[in-house]
Amino acid sequence: MAYDEELTNRFREQLGFMDGVSEKNMMGGVCFLYEGHMIGGASRNKNTGERTFMFRVGKDNEQEACDRYSAAPLSFTGRKMGGLVEIEDEACNDDQLKGLVSLAMSFVTQLPPKPKKEKSSKTKK
């Protein structure tokens, strides 16, 4: 996977300036997090050029994401990842993107905040 600036900006614009949202380079693309929990991301396949969005909607919302927004269950290395869906950029208009971001946010905002990682203080011997 590879970073795609245009795709990442589309996702970022749908999130707006929400408290608790951060970005992290993951899996060759950019993932967006809320209080440390992944909302979703955007990436481009290095080999095929296919551009996709991925969303963490939760298992209970997965079918709605597929039926209502034409997303598909995410299959990573041939294994279905429960609660995660994807949609190709070309098939995702602004209304679908807004709906999928909203569905993902409704799931991740219900999760407890992840504890902040303490910086380890390694001492030399």
N, C-alpha and C positions, 0 to 999 in steps of 0.2 A: 504494500500500500504506500501511497505517497500523499504529501500535503497538497491541497488544492485551495488556493487563496480565495477564489470566487465562491466556491462551495462553503468554505468555512465562514466567510462573511455573511452569506445568506442565513446560515444557522445562527450566527452571532446576532444579527439584526432581529431575528425572531425572539431571541431571549431578552433583548434590551439590556438595560443596566439594572439587573436584579441583584440585591444583596445576597451574598453567599455563593454566587456563581463564579467559577474560575475555569481556566483552560489548562489542558495538559497535553503534551505531545505523547501519544500512545499509538501503538500498532501502525506506525508510519503515517498517521493522520493526526487530527486534533480532536480531542474529546472534551466535552464540556461537563463540569461537575457542579453539583449543588451540595454544599456542606460536606464535600468529599465523596459524594455518591455520583456515579456516572449518569448523566442525562442522555447523552448520545454523542454522535460525532459525524464528521464529514471526511471523506477520503477519495482518492483516485487510484485505481489499480494501475501499477507501473507497466504491466504487460499489455493490458487491453485498453487502457485509457478510460474504462468505465468509472463513472463518478456516482458515488452513493452516499446516502445519509443512513445512519444507524441510530435507533432510539431504544432506550431502556424503559419499556412501558409496564413491565411486570406481567406475570403469567395471567392474572385476571383480566388484563386489558389487551392481551395479545390478539385475540379474535376480533375485537372491535377495531384495532389498528389495521388489521388485514381487510376486514369487510368494509369499513367506512372510508379508509384512506388509501386503499389499494397497496398496502405494504405487504411484505412477505416475511415469514419467520426467518431469522438470521441463522445461517448455517456456516459455522466456522470450521474449516478443515473437515467438512463432510458431516459434522455433528451439529444437530439443532441445539441452539442456545435458548433455552426457555426464558420467556419474558423480554426477549430482544427481537426487534424487527428491523428490516431494511427496505429502502426504496431507492430506485435509480433517480438521479437528479432530473433527467428528462421527463420522468413520469410524475414528478412532484411539483405541483404548482404552489403558489404562495399560500393558498387556503389549506392545502394538504399539509404543508410544512408547519403552518401555524397550529393546526389541529394535532399533529403528531408531537410537536414540542409541548403543547398544553397537556396532552395525555401523559407524556413522559414526566412532566413536572408534577402532575397530580399524583404520580406514583412516588417519585423520589422525595417530594416534600413531606411524605408521611413516614419516611425512614428517620431513625434517630441520627443526629449529627455524629460523624465519625470523630473519635478522640484525636486531638492534635498530637502529632508525633513529636516527641522530645528529641532534641539534637543530642546525639551521643557524644560524650566527652571521653574520647580515648586518650589515654596517657601513654607516653613512650616510656619504655623500661630500659 
